[in-house]
Amino acid sequence: MSKQSQLNQLNTKMSACSLCALRPGCTRVVPGAGDTNAKIMFIGEAPGKKEDETGLPFVGAAGKFLDEMLGAIKLKREDIYIANVCKCRPPSNRDPSPEEVKLCWPWLLQQIQIIEPKLIVTLGRHSMERFLPGQKISEMHGHAMRHEIEGLGLQVFYTLYHPAAALYNGGMRETLLKDFKRIPKILEKIKEEK
């Protein structure tokens, strides 16, 4: 079965999920989007209002900035896969609870297993915390590291601030762009190590 078929089946199951309290309050489940053979998988925290309306990840203002950063390294959305730790929008865009993240984890784990990215880029502290618990994003942003994850094995992670941070703090924009521009070098290094 192709990766796309596997993801389509998974997305159908995700859409029927009602394990946590988020599902009844959101318009739709936002599974993820992009290239099923992507070398890079970007993972944010949870859908916002626009994502909840469209069913697509990162389509609001933060998504526009993400597109701009992708363009800076000569990539488009079609070249990557993007998803969130939680698949349903938390009320009023609040942070997802640890319980909600835990209940959504099997969906994200299966997405990663199907796509098999060479590099996982975490966007924001909630995404980072899921994979690299107990770290501070102020210390981890712009750093790549290998980390063992049950069900995934040894995986390369690269931590970035969430693109929304640049919308609220103009100084963060340059930091994000600088960190983002290191992605091609990290991918090249991964390729060399294989």
C-alpha positions in Angstrom: 0.0 0.0 0.0 1.4 3.5 -0.9 2.2 6.0 1.8 -0.6 8.2 0.5 -3.1 5.4 0.9 -1.8 4.6 4.4 -2.2 8.3 5.3 -5.6 8.5 3.8 -6.8 5.6 5.9 -5.2 7.1 9.0 -6.8 10.5 8.3 -10.2 8.8 8.1 -9.7 7.2 11.5 -8.5 10.5 12.9 -11.6 12.3 11.7 -13.7 9.8 13.7 -11.6 10.2 16.9 -13.4 11.4 20.0 -11.0 10.3 22.7 -10.5 13.8 24.2 -12.6 16.8 25.1 -11.3 18.9 22.1 -13.2 17.1 19.4 -16.7 18.2 20.3 -15.6 21.9 20.4 -13.8 22.0 17.1 -15.2 22.2 13.6 -12.9 19.6 12.1 -9.9 17.4 12.7 -6.7 18.8 11.1 -4.5 15.8 10.4 -1.7 17.3 8.3 -0.7 18.0 4.7 2.1 17.8 2.3 4.5 15.3 0.5 4.1 11.8 1.9 7.8 11.2 0.9 9.1 14.4 2.5 12.6 14.4 3.9 11.5 17.1 6.4 8.4 17.0 8.7 7.4 20.1 10.5 5.4 19.7 13.7 3.5 22.5 15.4 1.3 22.3 18.5 -2.4 22.5 17.6 -4.7 24.0 14.9 -5.8 27.6 15.3 -9.0 29.2 14.1 -8.2 29.3 10.4 -6.9 25.7 10.5 -10.1 24.6 12.2 -12.1 26.3 9.5 -10.1 24.8 6.5 -8.9 21.5 7.9 -5.4 22.4 6.8 -2.4 23.1 9.1 -0.6 26.5 9.2 -2.9 28.5 7.0 -3.2 31.6 9.1 -0.6 34.4 9.6 2.0 32.1 11.1 1.5 29.8 8.1 2.3 32.7 5.7 5.5 33.4 7.6 6.3 29.7 7.4 5.8 29.8 3.6 8.2 32.8 3.5 10.8 30.9 5.5 10.4 27.8 3.2 10.9 30.1 0.2 14.2 31.4 1.8 15.6 27.8 1.6 14.0 27.2 -1.9 11.3 24.9 -0.6 7.5 25.0 -0.9 4.7 23.3 1.1 4.5 20.6 -1.5 8.1 19.6 -0.6 7.5 19.0 3.1 4.9 17.4 5.4 3.4 19.5 8.2 1.3 18.4 11.1 0.5 19.3 14.7 1.0 17.5 18.0 -2.8 17.9 18.6 -5.2 17.4 15.7 -8.1 19.5 17.1 -8.2 23.2 18.0 -8.2 23.9 21.7 -10.9 26.4 22.8 -9.8 30.0 22.4 -6.5 28.8 21.1 -5.3 27.8 24.6 -2.3 25.5 25.0 -3.1 21.8 24.6 -3.1 20.0 28.0 -0.6 17.2 28.7 -3.6 14.7 28.6 -4.7 16.0 25.2 -1.2 15.7 23.8 -0.9 12.2 25.2 -4.2 11.1 23.6 -3.3 12.5 20.2 0.3 11.0 20.3 -0.6 7.7 18.5 -1.9 9.6 15.5 1.3 11.7 15.2 3.4 8.6 15.8 1.7 6.7 13.0 2.1 9.7 10.6 5.9 9.9 11.3 6.2 6.1 10.9 4.4 6.3 7.5 6.3 9.4 6.2 9.7 8.4 7.6 11.3 11.9 7.5 15.0 12.3 7.7 14.5 15.4 9.9 11.7 16.5 12.2 11.5 20.2 12.8 9.6 21.1 16.0 7.8 24.5 15.8 7.4 25.9 19.3 7.8 24.7 22.8 4.8 22.3 23.0 6.0 20.4 19.9 9.6 20.4 21.3 8.4 19.2 24.7 6.7 16.1 23.1 10.0 14.9 21.6 12.6 16.5 23.8 11.0 16.8 27.3 12.4 19.0 30.0 14.3 21.3 27.6 14.1 25.1 27.3 13.3 26.4 23.8 15.5 29.5 24.5 18.4 27.1 24.8 17.4 24.5 22.2 16.3 26.6 19.2 18.6 26.4 16.2 20.2 23.1 17.5 19.9 19.7 15.8 20.1 16.6 17.9 19.6 12.8 17.6 17.1 11.4 20.1 15.7 8.0 20.6 11.9 7.9 20.6 9.9 4.7 21.4 8.2 3.6 18.2 10.5 5.7 16.0 14.0 4.7 17.0 16.9 7.3 16.6 15.6 10.4 15.0 17.1 13.8 14.1 15.2 16.8 15.6 15.7 20.4 15.0 14.0 22.9 17.3 12.6 26.3 16.1 10.5 28.9 17.8 6.9 28.8 16.6 6.4 31.1 13.5 3.6 32.9 15.5 6.3 34.1 17.9 7.6 36.4 15.1 4.1 37.9 14.8 4.1 39.1 18.4 7.8 39.9 18.7 9.4 41.5 15.7 12.9 40.7 17.0 12.1 37.0 16.9 11.7 37.2 13.1 15.4 37.4 12.4 16.2 34.6 14.9 13.7 32.3 13.2 15.0 33.1 9.7 18.6 32.5 10.8 17.7 29.2 12.4 15.5 28.2 9.5 18.3 28.8 7.0 20.4 26.1 8.7 18.0 23.4 7.6 19.6 22.5 4.3 23.0 22.1 6.0 21.5 19.8 8.6 19.9 17.7 5.9 23.2 17.5 4.0 24.9 16.3 7.2 22.3 13.6 7.7 22.8 12.4 4.1 26.6 12.3 4.6 26.2 10.2 7.8 24.1 7.5 6.1 
